[in-house]
Amino acid sequence: MIPTPAPAGHVVAEAEEDEEFDGRRLRAARNRDAVVSAVLDIIREQGGEPIPGAAEVAERAGVSERTVFRHFADLDSLFLAAATHQRPVLTSYLSQRPDAKELDKRIAAIVRLRARMYEEIGAIRRVAVRLAEAHDSLARVVREANQAEREQLADVFAPELKQAGREKAIVLDQLELVTSWGSWDTLRGELVGSTDRARKIMTTMMTTVLAPYTRRSRR
């Protein structure tokens, strides 16, 4: 039995409904992206303090506060989305594995990468670390970033860590501390101020930690 074709008007109506649905979905996606971009921009401009409120984010995004909370259950959910949005940036820095034979060149490469990364994501990291104390989701994002940073150090300085023998875990802990976001933030904000001086101090500290195992490897 041959099915009866739907009336032309019905087909047109369905097409218009599909187009309207796609339009709403596209607008919703644009609004969500605008809200995330707005909170990131504000946090960067203010250096992570104070944490922006819903009204400020809505105004920057060009939407209503109601729209903000239509996409995010609360501000913490928004900040989680903003922190998650930084993952590609982290990956671009932490996936690199400088492999120069000379220790000083590898140290210089890691310091350069950390400095650029922290300067780019510093304000966002500051907010994430602060809110992570009360929110497991943000705490997980921070832990994953810290673990990726540690893995990069373990790979890049594998020759020296091998020479460290039983002290390997302690040496890696020291490297992680020296190159951590907390150390960089303290150097930049409370001690030396300038990026160049912070890089020089980080380089000196890393060299101090690793130099003994380079000498041992040459015997």
C-alpha positions as CSV (number, residue, x, y, z in Angstrom):
1,M,0.0,0.0,0.0
2,I,1.5,3.3,-1.1
3,P,1.5,5.9,1.9
4,T,-0.4,9.1,1.3
5,P,2.0,12.0,1.0
6,A,1.8,14.6,3.7
7,P,0.1,17.9,2.6
8,A,2.6,20.5,1.4
9,G,1.6,22.9,4.1
10,H,2.3,20.3,6.8
11,V,5.8,19.7,5.4
12,V,6.6,23.4,5.3
13,A,5.4,23.8,8.9
14,E,7.6,20.9,10.1
15,A,10.6,22.5,8.3
16,E,9.9,25.8,9.9
17,E,9.6,24.2,13.4
18,D,13.0,22.4,12.8
19,E,14.6,25.6,11.7
20,E,13.2,27.5,14.7
21,F,14.4,24.7,17.1
22,D,17.9,24.8,15.5
23,G,17.9,28.6,15.8
24,R,17.0,28.4,19.5
25,R,19.7,25.8,20.1
26,L,22.3,27.9,18.3
27,R,21.4,31.0,20.3
28,A,21.5,29.1,23.5
29,A,25.0,27.8,22.6
30,R,26.2,31.3,21.7
31,N,24.8,32.7,25.0
32,R,26.5,30.0,27.0
33,D,29.8,30.6,25.3
34,A,29.4,34.4,25.8
35,V,28.8,33.9,29.6
36,V,31.9,31.7,29.9
37,S,34.0,34.1,27.9
38,A,32.7,37.0,30.0
39,V,33.7,35.5,33.3
40,L,37.1,34.6,31.9
41,D,37.7,38.1,30.7
42,I,36.6,39.7,34.0
43,I,38.8,37.3,36.0
44,R,41.8,38.1,33.8
45,E,41.3,41.8,34.0
46,Q,40.9,41.8,37.8
47,G,43.7,39.3,38.4
48,G,41.3,36.9,40.1
49,E,40.1,39.3,42.8
50,P,37.3,40.0,43.5
51,I,35.4,37.0,42.1
52,P,32.8,38.4,39.7
53,G,29.1,38.3,40.5
54,A,26.3,37.2,38.3
55,A,25.2,40.8,37.4
56,E,28.7,41.7,36.3
57,V,29.0,38.6,34.2
58,A,25.6,39.1,32.6
59,E,26.4,42.7,31.7
60,R,29.7,41.8,30.1
61,A,28.1,38.9,28.2
62,G,25.2,41.0,27.0
63,V,22.6,38.7,28.5
64,S,20.3,38.8,31.5
65,E,21.1,37.3,34.9
66,R,18.3,34.8,34.2
67,T,20.1,33.6,31.1
68,V,23.2,33.1,33.2
69,F,21.4,30.8,35.6
70,R,19.5,29.1,32.8
71,H,22.8,27.7,31.6
72,F,24.5,27.3,35.0
73,A,22.9,26.1,38.2
74,D,25.0,28.5,40.3
75,L,28.1,30.7,40.0
76,D,30.3,27.8,41.1
77,S,29.1,25.8,38.1
78,L,30.1,28.7,35.9
79,F,33.5,29.0,37.5
80,L,34.0,25.2,36.9
81,A,33.1,25.6,33.3
82,A,35.6,28.5,33.0
83,A,38.3,26.5,34.6
84,T,37.6,23.5,32.4
85,H,37.8,25.9,29.4
86,Q,41.5,26.3,30.2
87,R,42.4,22.7,29.7
88,P,43.5,23.1,26.1
89,V,45.8,25.9,27.2
90,L,47.3,23.7,29.9
91,T,47.7,20.8,27.5
92,S,49.5,23.0,25.0
93,Y,52.2,23.7,27.6
94,L,52.3,20.5,29.6
95,S,52.4,18.1,26.6
96,Q,55.8,19.5,25.6
97,R,58.8,17.4,26.5
98,P,62.1,19.4,26.0
99,D,64.7,16.8,25.4
100,A,68.0,18.6,25.1
101,K,71.0,16.6,26.4
102,E,72.3,19.5,28.5
103,L,70.5,20.0,31.8
104,D,70.7,23.7,31.7
105,K,68.8,23.8,28.4
106,R,66.0,21.6,29.7
107,I,65.7,23.7,32.9
108,A,65.5,26.9,30.7
109,A,62.9,25.3,28.6
110,I,60.7,24.2,31.5
111,V,61.0,27.6,33.2
112,R,60.1,29.3,30.0
113,L,57.0,27.1,29.6
114,R,55.9,27.5,33.2
115,A,56.3,31.3,33.1
116,R,54.3,31.6,29.9
117,M,51.6,29.2,31.2
118,Y,51.2,30.8,34.6
119,E,51.1,34.3,33.1
120,E,48.4,33.2,30.8
121,I,46.2,31.3,33.2
122,G,47.3,32.8,36.5
123,A,44.1,34.7,37.4
124,I,41.9,31.7,36.5
125,R,44.2,29.4,38.5
126,R,44.0,31.8,41.5
127,V,40.2,31.6,41.5
128,A,40.1,27.8,41.0
129,V,42.5,27.1,43.8
130,R,40.5,29.3,46.2
131,L,37.2,27.7,45.3
132,A,38.6,24.2,45.2
133,E,38.6,24.1,49.0
134,A,34.8,24.0,49.0
135,H,34.0,22.3,45.7
136,D,35.1,18.8,44.7
137,S,34.7,19.4,41.0
138,L,37.1,22.3,41.0
139,A,39.5,20.5,43.3
140,R,39.6,17.6,40.8
141,V,40.5,20.1,38.0
142,V,43.3,21.5,40.1
143,R,44.6,18.1,41.0
144,E,44.6,17.0,37.4
145,A,46.6,20.1,36.4
146,N,49.1,19.5,39.3
147,Q,49.5,15.8,38.2
148,A,50.1,16.8,34.6
149,E,52.8,19.3,35.7
150,R,54.5,16.6,37.8
151,E,54.5,14.1,35.0
152,Q,56.1,16.6,32.7
153,L,58.9,17.1,35.2
154,A,59.3,13.4,35.7
155,D,59.8,12.9,31.9
156,V,62.0,15.9,31.2
157,F,64.4,15.2,34.1
158,A,64.3,11.4,34.0
159,P,68.1,11.1,33.7
160,E,68.7,13.1,36.8
161,L,65.9,11.4,38.7
162,K,67.3,8.1,37.8
163,Q,70.7,9.1,39.3
164,A,68.9,10.2,42.4
165,G,68.1,6.6,43.2
166,R,66.2,6.3,46.5
167,E,66.0,10.0,46.7
168,K,64.0,10.2,43.4
169,A,60.6,10.9,45.0
170,I,62.0,13.6,47.2
171,V,63.8,15.3,44.3
172,L,60.7,15.2,42.2
173,D,58.7,16.7,45.1
174,Q,61.3,19.5,45.3
175,L,61.0,20.2,41.6
176,E,57.3,20.2,41.8
177,L,57.3,22.7,44.6
178,V,59.9,25.0,42.9
179,T,57.9,25.1,39.6
180,S,54.4,25.1,41.1
181,W,51.8,27.8,40.6
182,G,52.0,28.7,44.3
183,S,55.7,29.4,44.0
184,W,55.3,31.4,40.9
185,D,52.5,33.5,42.3
186,T,54.5,34.2,45.4
187,L,57.5,35.3,43.4
188,R,55.5,37.5,41.1
189,G,53.2,39.0,43.7
190,E,55.1,39.2,47.0
191,L,58.8,38.8,46.5
192,V,60.5,39.9,43.3
193,G,57.6,41.2,41.1
194,S,59.0,41.1,37.6
195,T,58.7,38.1,35.3
196,D,62.4,38.1,34.4
197,R,63.5,38.0,38.1
198,A,61.0,35.3,38.9
199,R,62.3,33.2,36.0
200,K,65.9,33.6,37.2
201,I,65.0,32.6,40.7
202,M,63.1,29.5,39.5
203,T,66.0,28.6,37.3
204,T,68.5,28.9,40.2
205,M,66.3,26.8,42.5
206,M,65.9,24.0,39.9
207,T,69.6,24.0,39.2
208,T,70.3,23.7,42.9
209,V,68.0,20.7,43.2
210,L,69.3,18.8,40.1
211,A,73.0,19.7,39.9
212,P,74.2,17.1,42.4
213,Y,72.7,14.3,40.3
214,T,74.2,15.6,37.1
215,R,77.7,15.5,38.7
216,R,77.1,12.0,39.9
217,S,76.0,10.9,36.5
218,R,79.4,12.1,35.0
219,R,81.5,9.9,37.3
